[in-house]
């Protein structure tokens, strides 16, 4: 009876150790794959953010250019009006 119980205990211990090794390897492979996917997603997010930042800079440059043009036009119009009034 002792040998039967010891044999069953040994069989149970061996089956658990083999099962856990395979699951751990598979889990580790899944974890590595998940990390790779996360890194790809992060790289895509960084690229998209850089593109958005570039677009924002372009829009800001356009807005500054428009503001400069409007200021030049206003100053030119004011100066022309002042010269016109001074000559009258």
C-alpha positions as CSV (number, residue, x, y, z in Angstrom):
1,X,0.0,0.0,0.0
2,X,2.9,2.4,0.8
3,X,4.4,1.8,-2.6
4,X,1.1,2.5,-4.4
5,X,0.7,5.8,-2.5
6,X,4.3,6.8,-3.1
7,X,4.0,5.9,-6.8
8,X,0.8,7.9,-7.1
9,X,2.5,10.9,-5.4
10,X,5.5,10.6,-7.6
11,X,3.3,10.4,-10.7
12,X,1.3,13.4,-9.6
13,X,4.4,15.5,-8.9
14,X,5.9,14.6,-12.3
15,X,2.7,15.4,-14.2
16,X,2.4,18.8,-12.4
17,X,6.0,19.7,-13.1
18,X,5.8,18.9,-16.8
19,X,2.5,20.8,-17.2
20,X,3.7,23.9,-15.5
21,X,6.9,24.0,-17.6
22,X,5.0,24.0,-20.8
23,X,2.5,26.6,-19.6
24,X,5.3,28.8,-18.4
25,X,7.1,28.6,-21.7
26,X,3.9,29.4,-23.6
27,X,3.1,32.2,-21.2
28,X,6.6,33.6,-21.6
29,X,6.2,33.4,-25.4
30,X,2.9,35.2,-25.2
31,X,4.4,37.8,-22.9
32,X,7.2,38.5,-25.4
33,X,4.7,38.7,-28.2
34,X,2.5,41.1,-26.2
35,X,5.6,43.3,-25.4
36,X,6.4,43.4,-29.1
37,X,2.9,44.4,-30.0
38,X,2.9,47.1,-27.3
39,X,6.2,48.4,-28.6
40,X,4.8,48.6,-32.2
41,X,1.7,50.4,-30.8
42,X,3.9,52.9,-28.9
43,X,6.0,53.5,-32.0
44,X,2.9,54.2,-34.0
45,X,1.6,56.6,-31.4
46,X,4.9,58.5,-31.3
47,X,4.9,58.8,-35.0
48,X,1.4,60.0,-35.1
49,X,2.1,62.5,-32.3
50,X,5.2,63.8,-34.2
51,X,3.0,64.3,-37.3
52,X,0.4,66.1,-35.3
53,X,3.1,68.3,-33.8
54,X,4.4,69.1,-37.2
55,X,1.0,70.0,-38.5
56,X,0.5,72.3,-35.4
57,X,3.8,74.0,-36.1
58,X,2.8,74.5,-39.8
59,X,-0.5,76.0,-38.7
60,X,1.2,78.3,-36.2
61,X,3.6,79.5,-38.9
62,X,0.7,80.2,-41.3
63,X,-1.1,82.1,-38.5
64,X,1.9,84.2,-37.7
65,X,2.4,85.0,-41.4
66,X,-1.2,86.0,-41.7
67,X,-0.8,88.2,-38.6
68,X,2.3,89.9,-40.0
69,X,0.6,90.5,-43.4
70,X,-2.4,92.0,-41.6
71,X,-0.2,94.2,-39.5
72,X,1.8,95.4,-42.6
73,X,-1.5,96.2,-44.4
74,X,-2.9,98.1,-41.4
75,X,0.3,100.1,-41.0
76,X,0.5,100.9,-44.7
77,X,-3.2,101.9,-44.8
78,X,-2.8,104.1,-41.7
79,X,0.4,105.7,-43.0
80,X,-1.3,106.4,-46.4
81,X,-4.3,107.9,-44.6
82,X,-2.1,110.1,-42.5
83,X,-0.1,111.3,-45.5
84,X,-3.4,112.0,-47.3
85,X,-4.8,114.0,-44.4
86,X,-1.6,115.9,-43.9
87,X,-1.6,117.0,-47.5
88,X,-5.2,118.2,-47.3
